[in-house]
Amino acid sequence: MIEVCFVESEPDVDLYRRYFEGICEAIAAAITGNDIEDRPPAERPPIEPPATMPPEDALFYARGTCSWFGGPEDDGVSSSEDLAWLETWDQVVDVGAQHLFLSESPPNTTGLARRLNPGTFYLACRWDYDVISKSDLARPTVQALVRAGNREFLAWPIDWGPHEEQTGRAADLSPGLMIALFDTLDATDEEVEVVYPAPE
């Protein structure tokens, strides 16, 4: 029985997530005695077509490729970049969304995008603000359903994106959600479905 780590702080958890693949490789190599650095990528089942159409009362539905964003390791956003409907920490507190963020901003950052807790489940889509307002999306009691293959999880809307004309993708996911869906952070351009609000 292997105890990989015992952690009591968010920075330690972040380090564990950052080096998760390497930890798994080291454990597998120690158990099997084989060098697995050059192993082929794990085959993932293709996304299954939805068993039913999106619920009639769905306010938003998207199906397409994804990438990940947010947190201290996301150097694709500036150190001062905020989110579409949350621009200050006071706003985060006002809507009760502190659970989606690290307790402190990462060093040398001021924006909320880099302060997102990568282990929580959040996402960005190209929401239609004429159908769902920013204030509605900010409500921490309403989540989206995110599905890939035979896995699905609830996630909080947190931002608008990705830019379709630049990426062609349908959704940006938190690192934690990406790993939960695909077992790896290296799953950019895998396909997901998003339904908001999540069906009951």
C-alpha positions in Angstrom: 0.0 0.0 0.0 1.5 3.3 -1.1 1.0 6.6 0.7 1.9 9.0 -2.1 1.7 12.1 0.0 0.1 13.7 3.1 -0.7 17.3 2.6 -2.3 20.0 4.7 -1.9 23.1 2.5 -3.2 24.3 -0.9 0.4 24.9 -2.2 1.2 21.3 -1.5 -1.9 20.1 -3.2 -1.0 22.3 -6.2 2.4 20.7 -6.4 0.9 17.2 -6.2 -1.4 18.1 -9.1 1.4 19.6 -11.1 3.6 16.5 -10.8 0.8 14.0 -10.9 1.8 12.3 -14.2 5.4 12.0 -13.0 4.4 10.5 -9.7 2.2 7.9 -11.4 5.1 7.0 -13.8 7.5 6.6 -10.9 5.1 4.3 -9.0 4.5 2.2 -12.1 8.2 2.0 -12.8 9.0 0.9 -9.2 6.3 -1.8 -9.2 6.9 -3.2 -12.7 10.7 -2.6 -12.9 10.1 -1.3 -16.4 11.0 2.1 -17.8 7.7 3.6 -18.9 8.7 7.1 -20.0 8.1 6.2 -23.7 4.8 4.5 -23.1 2.2 5.2 -25.8 -0.6 7.6 -24.8 -3.6 6.0 -23.2 -6.4 5.4 -25.6 -9.5 7.3 -24.7 -13.0 6.2 -25.7 -14.6 8.5 -28.2 -17.3 10.7 -26.9 -20.6 9.0 -27.2 -23.5 10.8 -28.9 -26.0 12.1 -26.4 -28.6 9.5 -25.5 -31.2 12.3 -25.7 -31.3 15.8 -27.0 -30.5 18.5 -24.5 -33.3 19.2 -22.1 -35.9 21.6 -23.5 -35.4 23.9 -20.5 -31.6 24.1 -21.1 -30.5 27.7 -21.4 -27.2 26.8 -23.0 -25.8 23.8 -24.9 -22.4 23.3 -26.5 -20.6 20.4 -28.0 -17.0 20.6 -29.3 -13.4 20.6 -28.4 -11.9 21.9 -25.1 -8.8 23.2 -23.5 -7.8 24.1 -19.9 -7.4 27.5 -18.2 -6.9 29.3 -14.9 -4.7 28.9 -11.9 -1.1 29.7 -11.1 0.3 27.6 -14.0 -1.8 29.3 -16.7 0.7 31.6 -18.4 -1.8 32.1 -21.3 -3.4 34.8 -19.2 -1.7 37.8 -17.8 -0.8 38.1 -14.2 -3.5 40.9 -13.8 -6.3 39.3 -15.8 -9.7 39.1 -14.2 -12.8 37.2 -15.2 -15.9 38.2 -17.3 -18.2 38.8 -14.4 -15.8 38.8 -11.4 -13.3 41.6 -11.5 -12.5 42.1 -7.8 -12.2 39.9 -4.7 -15.1 41.8 -3.1 -17.3 40.6 -6.0 -16.2 37.0 -5.4 -17.2 37.3 -1.7 -20.5 39.0 -2.6 -21.6 36.1 -4.8 -20.2 33.5 -2.4 -17.7 32.0 -4.9 -14.6 31.9 -2.7 -14.5 28.1 -2.9 -13.4 28.4 -6.6 -10.2 30.4 -5.7 -7.0 30.0 -3.8 -6.9 31.6 -0.4 -4.2 34.0 -1.6 -3.1 35.3 -5.0 0.0 33.5 -6.4 3.2 35.4 -6.1 3.5 38.4 -8.6 -0.1 38.2 -9.7 -3.1 40.5 -9.0 -5.8 39.1 -11.3 -8.5 36.6 -10.4 -7.8 34.2 -13.4 -4.4 33.1 -12.0 -5.9 32.9 -8.5 -8.5 30.3 -9.6 -8.1 27.0 -7.7 -7.1 24.5 -10.5 -8.5 21.6 -8.5 -12.0 22.9 -8.4 -14.4 22.2 -11.3 -15.2 25.4 -13.3 -15.5 26.3 -16.9 -15.8 29.0 -19.5 -18.0 28.9 -22.6 -19.3 31.4 -25.1 -22.5 32.1 -23.1 -25.2 34.1 -24.7 -25.8 37.0 -22.3 -29.1 37.7 -24.0 -30.3 34.4 -22.6 -28.2 34.1 -19.4 -27.1 37.2 -17.7 -23.7 37.6 -16.1 -25.4 37.9 -12.7 -27.2 34.6 -13.3 -24.0 32.8 -14.3 -22.3 34.1 -11.2 -24.8 32.4 -8.9 -22.8 29.7 -7.1 -25.9 27.5 -6.6 -26.4 26.8 -10.4 -23.9 24.6 -12.2 -23.4 23.2 -15.7 -23.1 19.5 -16.6 -19.9 18.7 -18.5 -19.7 15.3 -20.2 -17.0 13.4 -22.1 -17.5 9.8 -23.1 -19.1 8.0 -20.1 -17.9 10.6 -17.6 -19.8 13.6 -16.5 -19.3 16.2 -13.7 -20.9 19.4 -12.4 -18.9 22.6 -12.9 -19.4 26.3 -12.1 -19.5 28.8 -14.9 -16.7 31.3 -14.2 -15.8 33.1 -17.4 -16.6 33.7 -21.1 -14.5 32.0 -23.7 -12.7 30.5 -25.5 -12.4 32.8 -28.5 -13.9 30.7 -31.3 -12.3 32.6 -34.1 -8.9 31.9 -32.6 -9.2 28.4 -31.3 -12.4 26.9 -32.7 -13.0 25.3 -29.2 -16.3 25.1 -27.4 -15.2 25.2 -23.8 -12.3 26.0 -21.4 -12.1 23.7 -18.4 -10.3 23.9 -15.1 -7.2 21.6 -14.9 -9.0 19.5 -12.2 -12.0 19.0 -14.4 -9.9 18.2 -17.5 -8.0 15.5 -15.5 -11.3 14.1 -14.1 -12.7 13.7 -17.6 -9.7 12.5 -19.4 -7.2 11.3 -16.7 -4.6 13.8 -18.0 -4.1 17.5 -18.4 -2.8 16.8 -21.9 -6.3 16.5 -23.4 -6.5 19.7 -25.4 -8.9 19.4 -28.3 -10.7 16.4 -26.9 -14.5 16.7 -27.2 -17.0 17.6 -24.5 -20.7 18.5 -24.1 -21.9 21.3 -21.8 -25.5 21.7 -20.6 -26.6 24.7 -18.5 -28.2 24.5 -16.1 -27.4 20.9 -15.2 -30.4 18.6 -15.6 -31.9 17.6 -12.3 
